[in-house]
Amino acid sequence: MKKYSSFLKFLFVVFASFFITGCVHDDKYNDPNLEGYQCQDLTATLTIAQVKALHGSAAYVFPANSTAVMEGYVSSSDESGNIYKTIYIQDSPTNPTHGFTISVDAVSTYTQFPQGSKIYIKLNDLALGTYGGLVQLGVRDAEAINTGADAVSRIPESAVPAHLFRSCTIREKIVPKILTLAQMSANTNLLGALIQVDNVEFTNRALCSNFAPDGVTVDRQIGQGWNSTSNQYLNTAVVRNSGFASFANQILPAGNGKFVGIFSRFNSTYQMYINRVTDLDMKTFPRLDLLTSNPCNIDLTTVTPKTIAEVKQLYTGALTQISGTFVVKGKVTANDESGNLFKYIYVEDATGGIRVNINKTNLYQDARFKVGKEVYIKLNSLYIGNVNGELQLGQQFGANVGQIAEADVYKTFFDTNLPISAVVPTEKTITQLTAADVGKWIKIKNLEFINADLGKNYASGSPTNRTLKDCSGNTILLRTSNFASFAAAEIDGGRGDVYAILSIFNGTYQLWIPKQIHADLDNPRCDGTVPPTKLFMEDFQNGLGTFTQQSISGTQAWATSNQGTGSNYYAVMNGASTANEDWLISKEISLNGYASYFLSFDSDGRATTPGNPLQVLITDNYTGNPTTTTWTTLNAPLDTVLGAFGFANSGLVSLNAFANKNVRVAFKYTNTTTASTTWEIDNVKVLGQ
């Protein structure tokens, strides 16, 4: 099955953003109508401070027959969607001494417990635990009880009416407690309370970006106090914003001023949550860092426009600093959403395309760098350089062109405020490509992977080249990063159109696809053959999966690991200093209904003192015991570079001798006490064609 999850996620985010931005246009709300909601005035027996004190080094559970009642004033509001399934309270509407966190499995709690409400909490059957070092109120679940974890789950929505009660008579205005960022560490009792920080501003790494990308929760940093010697803030803290907040797509305020939000913490990081964006008043200039005006706007009357072709003409044959007050306007054609591109984007105009290097991750989450977005790039003080034959923009890195510092992104990139529009590729054939096409978004029709690459993945352990060809035999490389979300996906075996960025490396053209769907090759191949069908697949993402291991001798056994590969798991066997014989045996596989059959897999071997090679075997008469089964050895290529990490693909190994039979494939590991190789296996496939 093709791994198009990133593409589907993109569609979801697009539709979600339409919904969010289409339904909420500002941050102005009316008070909820509380008529008819249950209210009750109770007598509190415990203060917030006394309840928190009950939590020691482990979770604390209130007995079922407890009559304890805690009271507090609601400091938060989830009306904007920035606060999720949490009610924050404090012990006084003004000048509080304690705040607290209540975890509830309910949304829109502002309709029943609006900010300023006095509430009472019946504590029977509830529990105290921690999350990220923050003590909170919830319930204990079976898993936490069995493991002894100091954790609680959210109070079920159905149980909220039995435990939380709004006062029928008291609702106060919550006056935020004024703190400095430096005072946070000495005021942890206030975690959960509404606080105000004055003379504060969002730092330059956050300037001119949105509060949060659609559907993604992110941290934005604020700073207070300024050291003119080091040009750094004296104190910083984190503002945590939800991508589902009604104000998520708004640009952060660029000035200095007053910040009001809920005081919280995750482990050692102090963070704040915004109730509503109108609580912020950050419009004053100059800022602490001496910016005198809003830096997020560009005055086009003060700059000279350049086309991308003209920018490339500024290159003098060596690393060139651009000194003119120039600006180039380009449409983003590719970003880092799938991980195949890393810390750079491509932009294009009618005259060409160019790579722009930026020292920042998750560029695709920035509204300025979404594919199809037009952006202004201020060129003054940037550098243009030649990297292996490709002209690129960035800042100086030694004698080469490097990445634009994250702190300088706001100075360099400016939103055109134009809507996203489709990226139209330039259609070419392989033989038509020229140097002028490098950096452009192109389309090449009717390509297929060469036979030697069939059955392989896009990348194995390191950036990998695969070869595409047209029906006339002309070829071009497709290069894929091992960090791409589709790196472990199998390339398509058919023919189709490829959409990609064209790059060049020392005179050789290369294609980079931002997403797997950009090489959707499902049509019959040039010779009329139909792409192979996958009959069996095991990627070891769920343990050994459809394989079983049998240890004949030794103390080690086949297992799975993801060491060095992030989220990708593989099967691994290392005999160490013990003599071993260990088998990894597939389930039964039917070789029926096709003319030809093939095995494909990835292997990686590593050894200081190499031991026996891994054996790849097949049988059509498995007895249940590998030592009494008759096996046939397959001539399957294995990794030969045993001194470094990196998977090698076997290519297509013929299984035609076992056509119309039910077979099992096995990997047999042996070693001695003095010579041992670590063998790793991944992406085992059996194909029919």
Secondary structure, DSSP 4 states (H G I P E B T S, - for coil): ----HHHHHHHHHHHHHHHHHHH--SS--PPP--TTS-B------B-HHHHHHT--SS-EE--TT---EEEEEE----TTSSS-SEEEEES-SSS-S-EEEEEEE-S-GGGTS-TTEEEEEE-TT-EEEEETTEEEEEB--HHHHHHT-S--BPEEGGGHHHHEEEEEEEE-PPPPEE--GGGGGG-GGGTTSEEEEEEEEE-TTTTTSBSS-TT--EEEEEEEEEETTTTEEEEEEEEEE-TTSTTTTSBPP-SEEEEEEEEEEETTEEEEE-S-GGG-EEEESS-TT---S-TT---GGGSEEE-HHHHHHT--SS-EE--S-EEEEEEEEE-STTSSS-SEEEEEETTEEEEEEBS-S-GGGSGGGSTT-EEEEE-TT-EEEEETTEEEEE-EETTEE-PBPGGGHHHHEEE--PPP-PPPPEEE-GGG--GGGTTSEEEEEEEEE-GGGTT-BS-SSS-EEEEEE-TTS-EEEEEE-TTSTTTTSBPPSSEEEEEEEEEEETTEEEEE-SSGGGB---BPPTTSPPPPEEEEEE--TTTTTTEEEEEEESS---EEE-TTSTT--EEEE--TTS-EEEEEEEPPEE--SSS-EEEEEEEEEE-SS--PPPEEEEES---S-GGGS--EE--------TTS---EE---EE-GGGTTSEEEEEEEEEE-SS---EEEEEEEEEEE-
